[in-house]
């Protein structure tokens, strides 16, 4: 098998994902209870992937040539997940990974800004104001970012929503 090639067109294929963004080899979205990751699978089947999910880490590799494996996603998750409720499958040319948010810590509806720790790939144009409100982020901030055409919600807004009042939107442009 050939190495997997990724570019803007390959990331567009697959399911529609809201409240997320894209990483180097994947797109992601979230609901109040789940984070969904979509990776272009091409003609590969389930046996051509190695997916490992534990409470705080994820690793995804695809068979490329013979016995060689290419890592597509690997690292510390942004928040803990319930591993017994996580699942993955290959559907319509995409590897779909569903990560169940761990609500036992009161974080079930928490807004993730990326899949991996330290990552900020959340795109405002995919944001759902209802989820933003349930996670403590003011829906007006999300909608205003969309109206202004911001592709990402600035990190300072995610960190401290009330700072919007003192800083104004000029800083976000």
N, C-alpha and C positions, 0 to 999 in steps of 0.2 A: 504494500500500500504506500501511497505517496504521503509526504508530509502534508498536514492540514494547512491550507492557505486562508488567511483572514484578511479582510478589508471591509470597507463600509458596506458593500453589497452583501457580503456573507453575514454580517451582523443584523441586517434588516430582515432576513428570513426567519421564520418561526412565529411563535404566538405573539399576540399583542400584550405587552407588559406595561402596567401603570405603576406610578410611584417609585420609579427606579432610574436606571441609567445604563451605561455600558462600561465594561472594563476592556482590557486588551483583547481577549478572545471570547467575550461573552456579553450578553445583555441580562438585565435583572429587573425585577419589579417586586412589589410587596403589597400585602393586605394587612389588616390588623393582626392576623395570626400566622402569616406565612411569608417567606421570601422565596421567590421563584427565579431560578437561573436558567437561561437558554443558551446553549452552545451549538454552533453549526456542526452537525454530525456528518454531512455529506452522505456518502453511501454506506457509512459504517453502521454496524449493528451493536446491540448491547454488549456482546462479548469482546468488542474492540475497545471498550472503555474500562478503566479502573476508577471507581468512585469510592472514596473513603470519607465518611462523615463521622466526626465525634462531637462531643458537646461544644468544643471551642475551636475546632479546626476542620478544614475541608481540603481535599486533594482530588484533582481530576486529571487523568492522563489518557491519551488516545494512542492506540497502536499506529505507528507510522510506517516503518519498513521492517518486515520480518519480526524480530523480537524487540525492536526499539520502541520506546514509549515516549511520547511528547507531552510534557506537562502543560495543561491549559489553564489551570487554576489551582493555586496551592497557597495556604497560609492560615493565619489566625482569623477566625470570624469576628465580625464587629460586636456581636452579642452571642450569648449561649443559645443553643437550640436543644430541642428534645429529640435525641437521636432515634428513639424507637418510633417516632412519628414522621421521620424524614424518609423520602423515597426519591427514586430516579427512574427514568425510562427514556427510550428513544422513540420519538413520535414525529412522523412527517419530516424527516431529515434534521431533526433537532434533538439534542440531548437535553432533557428537562429535569431539573433537580428542584425538589420542593423541600425547603427547610422550615420546620415547625418552630416558631418563636417560643421561647420558654416563658410562659406567663406566670410561673410560680414565683418569679422575682418581681412581679408587677410590671414586667417589661413586654407583655404580650402585644400591646398596641404601640410600643415604642417605634418611633420613626427611625429607620436605618438610613444613614447617608451613603452607605456603600456596603458591599458584601464583606470585604476584608477589613480588618482593623487598620485604622489610619487612612482609609480610603474615603474620598469624598467625590462620588460620581453621580450623586442625585441630580436629576435634570428637572427643572421647574415645569417644563412643558408636559411632562408625564404625570405631574402631581395631581392627586385627588384631594380637593379641599376637605372632604369629610374625614379622611384618614389624618390629614394634617391637624384638624381640630381635635380628634380623639387622642392624638399623641402630644398635645400641648402646644403645637405650633399654630399660630393664628392663621386661619384660612384666608383672611384678607391679605396677608403677606404673600402667600402662595399665588393667589389670583392676581395681585398687583405685579408680581414678578412675571407672570405669564403675559399680562397686558403690555408690559414694558419690553417684552421680547427677550428677557434674560434667559439664557439657556440653562443656567444653574442658579440655585438659590445661594447667595453668598454665605460662607461658613459663619460669619459673625451673626447673621440672622438666625441660623439654626442653633448657635450656641446661646445667644441671649436675645430672644424675640423682642424684648422691650427696648433694646438699643435702637430699633428703627425710629422711635420717636425722637431721640436725641441726635442721631446721625443723619437721618433722612435718606432718601433713595439716591441722591447724587453719588454717594459712596459705592453704591451697588452697580453703577453703570460701567 
